[in-house]
């Protein structure tokens, strides 16, 4: 597919155009300059024509190791991948010296350049902005309003010469297709078909890399990919958007998502950080595996445990990466502390897998992924109904449910109604009278006897229907 890079100085509307073309809000948009820092790509459908669009950081005249300089390096990396460039200028502000400087820089890329004048909602702005844009020397500028979806047909017409010949326009089936990403929104879990949940080797496994700021999430992603894909540095909070990257490991496809650091709500005052946090939580919700990265020198603080609990509440497969292990002095004490906190603070999710790693030096990354795939396999586990009910009869004979008003509260039937995470429905005579202790007895037995550690396990209590009730 044709790859298009959207470039321009800060705050000209690149991310707004990116989101509109992608058909959903993927990049954070704000009036503050420099919100976008890493480049990101997505598939788009422009009047039935498929293409890949790349959102980039604002071009800055910085060539040092500052954040702006690293942002420029990220943009240059995106330009090397692109087949053509959409150069965006602000129609309200007109052509600035920065626009002229970067126009000269883009000419040296020797790639097709389409000049786009954004924020042309009114004819007055459109005429003045387009008139000034001619001075940049890229031919006829295209007047658009990314926010109001004006002028997209002109962008499509300008891109037609660059689409590969084998690509065909498909007006009938164009557009993005949705999928069930959050199964918690589906009512009637009993009626949900297992076949829709089964692991498809052709589909990538979604892995979200999360954690507190400055624990090494972006460094881990770069090490896995063996390239400087996202910005890193000593400053906390460099990553803002959740950046998704395709990757392949041992013949299996993955989609890795780097996320912004998660801090306590009480410490979030900046509205950009708030949007970044929402983006990170969305990445967790849509992931299948979540790698929680910890700083080995400050492992499993309260915020780490809160993030882990949120992942478990979302029903995701959780694996913990204890990073910066090469700088930890008393390793046995830290390991004992991690095991104790996991067993006491996250007791509902037993035996969570964790690996000690050094993302900077690339140590134990294979071990981390082995444990992640092992957890993913358990997360997809199915147990046959016949074996479950024979097991339930044995459990009830050993420890019957407490009596209710002197009568038996019969535990009648159990079946697995869902995977991802393993979810079971238990039918009893009086579900409201079944104590939490007996639910834990059944849950712990399921984990122990059917080997379901390290992932969330849900037990839903159902009432047996009385055929003579009417």
N, C-alpha and C positions, 0 to 999 in steps of 0.2 A: 504494500500500500504506500501511497505517497505520504511522506513525512514533512510536516510544515512546522517551522519554529516561529513562535510569536515573540518578537523582540521590540525593544524600545527603552527609553529612559524610564525611571521610576514614576509610577502613578499616572500612566497614560491610559490604563484600562486593559492591560494584557490579560490579567486573570479573569476579568469580567467576560472578555471575548472567549477565553478558553472554556469557561464554565458554560457559556451559551452554546458553543459549538459541540461540547461534550454532552449537552442535554441534561446535566445535573451539576450540583455544586460540589466540585472536587477541590478547587483551590480557594483559600481564604481571601476574601475581598475586603479592602478597607481603604479609606482615603489617606491613610498614613503611608508615605513613601517607603519602599523597601520591605514590604510585608513578605513578598515571595523571595526566597533565598536559594532554594534548590530547584533545578528543572524537574518537571514531571510531564509524563505523556499520558494520552488517553485516546481511545478510538472515538471518532466522530462520524456523523452522517450529515453531509451537506447536500440537501436536495437529492437524496438517494445515492450519492457518491461517498464511498467509504474512504476515510483517510485517517492518519495518525497526527494528532496535534501535540505540540510541545510548548508548555508554558515555561517561561524563563524569568530569572531575576532581572530587575532594571539595570541597564548598562550604566556603569559608573566609570569615571576616569580615575580608577585606582588600580595600581599595579603592584601593591605591596602585599603583606600578609594580614592586612586588616580584614574585617568581615566583608567590607565592600569589595576589597580585592579578591577575596575567595568567591564572592558572589559572581564577580566578573569571570573568573575561571570556570565556574559552573555553566554560565551562559555560553562561553566559548566552546565548552565540551558539547553542549546541545546543538550549537550551530554546525559542528562537524558531522553530526548525525543527520541533519536535515537535508531534504531534496530541494526545498524552496523556503523563502523567508517572507513572513508578513511583518513589515516594518511599521510600527504604530507611532503616530504622533498625535498630540493633543490639539484638536481643532479650536478649543477655547483659548488656549495660551498661545497658539501659533508656533512657528518654527523657532526653536531656541538654539543658542550656540552648541548645546549638548547634542541636539538632534543633528546639526551639521557635522559635528565631530564623529558621531557614530554612523552617519551616512557614509563618510569616507572610510570608516572601519569596515562596514558591510560590503562596500565595493570590492575590497581586497579578499572577500570570501569566495568570489567567483561563482556565486549561486544566484538563481533567479530571485529577484526582489520585487515584492508587490507592496507599494506604499499605501497605507491605510490611514485616513484622518478620522480619528474617533471623537466622540462627544458632539456629533453634528446633528443634534435633535432639531435645531431651528435652521431655516434657510439662511439667516444672517450669518450664523456661525459657520455653516457649511461653505458659503461663498468665500468668506475671508480665510478660513482655514485651508481650504483646497487651493485657493489662489497662492498663499504663501508656500504651500507644500511643493508646488512646481519647481521652486528654487533648489530643491534637493537633487533634481536631475534624475528621477526614477520614472519618468513618463507621467501618464495621467493618474493622479491620486484617486482613491476610492473613498467617498464620504460615507461613514457609517455611524451608528450609535449602538455600541455593544449592549448597553443597558436596555435599550428598547428594541433590539433585534432589527434595526434598520440597515439596509445595504448589504445583507448577507448574499443576496442573489448576485450582486456585483462581484463579491469575493469569489463566489463559485465560478462565474464566467471567466475571471482572471486566472483561476487555477486550472481550467480545462486543458490548456496545452501541456500541462505537466503531469497529468494523470497517466499511469501506465496504460498502454493500448489494450491489454487484456482485461482491464477492469470494465465492467458494464454497469450502467445505471439501473437500479432495481427500485422503481417507484412504489411497487406494490408491497415489498417487504422491508423497505427502509425504516430506519429508526432503531432505537435501543430497545432491547428486550429485557424485561425484568425477571427476577427470580426470587424464590423464597430464601432470603438470607437470614432472617430471624424467625426461627420456628416457634418462638414463644408467642408470636402474634396470631398463630393459627388456632382456631377454636376446634374442639373435638379431637383431642390428640389420639383417641382410640381409633378414629376413622382415617388417620393419616397413613398412607401406604409406605411400607418399609422400602419399597423399591425406589421411591423418590429420594431416600436418604442414603442409599448404598454408595460406597466409595467408587467413583468413576476414575480409573487410571488416566483417562484423557484430560480430565479437568485438573487445573492446578490446585494444590493445597494452599489455603491462605494462612499465612503466619504473620501475626502482628508482634512487633518488638516494642515492648513498653517498659516504663519505669520512671523513676524520679529524674529530674534534670541532672545532666552531667555524670551519668553513671556509665556511659559508653555505648549507648544504643546505636548511634550512627556509625561509630567505629566498628561495632560488630557487623553491621550491614556491609560496610566497605570491605571488611576482612572476608566475609562470606563470598562476596562477589569478586574479590581480588582486583578491585578498582576503586578509585576515589569517586564513588557515585554521588554521595551526599556530603555536605559540608560538615567538618568537625573542627574542634578547637577547644581551648580551655574555658571559653565563656559558656556560662549556663544559658540554656534557652535558645540555642542557635536554630534548632529545627522548629518549624512552625506548622507547615503542612504535613499531613500524613502522606509520605511518598511511597508508592507501590512500584515494585520492580519484579519483573519475571526472571526466574532462575531455574536451573535444572540440576538435580543431585541424584546420582546413581540411576539415571534414566527416568526419574519422576519429576514432573513439573511442579514448581512452587511459585507463589506470588508473595514476596516478602514486603512487609509494610513497616517502614520506619516512622515513628510517631514522636510528637512533642512530649517533653517531660511533664509528668503529672505532679503538681504540688497540692497541698491542702487548700481547700476552697477559701479559707480565711486569709490566705496569702496572695490570692489572685485579685489584683485591682485593675490591671490592664485589660481592656476589652479584647485586644488582639490575643493575649494569652488565654482569655476565656474561650474564644473561638477555636484556638489550637487545642485546648483541653477537650472541647466538644468533638473535635475531629478525631482525637485519640480514643475517646470512648466509643465513637462510631466504628473505628477500626477494630476495637475489641469485639464489638457486637457482631461484626461481619466476618471475623476471623474464625478459623477452625482450631488452630493451635495459637496459643499466646505464650511468647517467651518473655518472662518478667526478668529484667536485668537489674542486678543489685551491685552496689559498690561493696567489695569484700571487706573494706575497712570500716564500713558503716552498714553491715548487713542486717536486713529485716527490721528496719525501723518501723514506727507506727504507720507511716505513709505506705511503705512497701506492703505491709499486711492488709491495709485497706484496699490497695490495688488488687492484691491477690484475691481478696474476698469478693471484690466486684467481678473479677474474671470468673470465679466459681459461681456467683449468682447468675451470670450470663450463660452458664453451662458450657463454657469453652474448655478445651484441653489445655491445662496449664503446665508449663515447665519453667524452672527457675535457673537462670544463669548467674552464678556468683562471679562477677567480673573483677579485674585488677588483682587476681589471686597472686600474681608474682610479687606484689607489694605488701601482702599480708604477712605479718611477723608471727603471731601465735595462731597458726592454722587450726590446730586441734581444738582450741577454745572456740574459735569462730564456727567451726563445723558443729560442735556440741550445742552452741547457742542457736544455730539455724534449725537443727533437728528439734530442739526443745520448743522453739517458738512455732514451728510448723505443726507439731503434735498438739500444742495447747491452744493456739490462736486460730488454727484452721482445722479443727478436729473433724469437721463435717466432710472434708475432703482428705482422705487418708493417704499417707505415703506419697506425697507429691515428689516427683522426680526433680533432682537438681544436679547441676554440673558446675565444677569450679573451672573457670576459663580465664584467659587473657586475650581479650579482643585485639589489643594493640599488637601482641606478638603472635596471634593466631594459634594459641595453645588450646587444645581440647575442644575445638569447634566440632570435629567429627563425633566426639563423645556426646556433645550437646544434641546434635541432630539425631543420633541413635536413640537417645532418650525421648526426644520429641516425637519421633516416628513410633516408638514403642507405646507412648501415651496415646497417640492418635489411633493406633490399632485398638487399644482398650476402649477408647471413646466411641468407636464404631461397633463394639461387640454386641452380638445377639445371642440370646439364650432361648432354647426351645421351650414351648409351653408345657409339653408333657413332663419334661425333666423338672421344670419349675414347680409344678403342682405335686409331684412326688416328693420333692424337697420340702414344700410347704407343709405337707401332711406330717413329715418327720419333725419339722420345727414346732408345729402345734402340739404334737404328742409329747414333746419334751417340755414345752412351756405354753400351755393354753392361754388365750387372752383372758384378762380379768373378767369376772362375772359382772353383769349389770342387773341390779335389782334381783339378785339371786338366780338369774338366768344366764345361760351361755351366750357370749358374743361370738358367734361362729365366724371363723376365718375360712371362707369358702373357696376362693379361686384367685389365682395370680397369673398375669401374663405380661410380657414386655410389649409395650405399645409404641416404643420409639427408641432410636439410638441417637447419639450426638446431642446430649449425653444419654447413657442408658437410663430409660425411664420405665417404671413398672407400675401397673395398676393392680391394687389389691381389693377384692370385694369382701366385705364383712357385713354382718347383720345390722350392727349399729355403729356406723363409721364415726359419729360424733363422740361416742363413748370410748373409742379406742385411745388409750393413753399414749403420750409421746414416748414413754419408755418402751412400749411394745413396738412402736414404729422403728425405734432405734434397734431393737432386737432383730427385726426383720431386715432392716437395711444393712446392719453389720454382718448378718448371716449371708446376705446376697454377695457382699464384697468378699467375704472369706471363702465361701464355698464355690463361687463361680469366678473367682480370680478377677475382681474388678477394683483394683486399687487406683489411686492417683488421679481419678477423674470424678467430677460431680456425679452423684447418683440420686435420682429422684424417685420417690415412692408416693403415688397418688392413691388416696383411699376412696373407694366407691361403695355406694349402697347397693345391696342386692334388691332387685325388684320383687315385689309381692304380686304374684299373678292373680290373687283374689282381692287386691286392694279396691277394685272398682265394683 
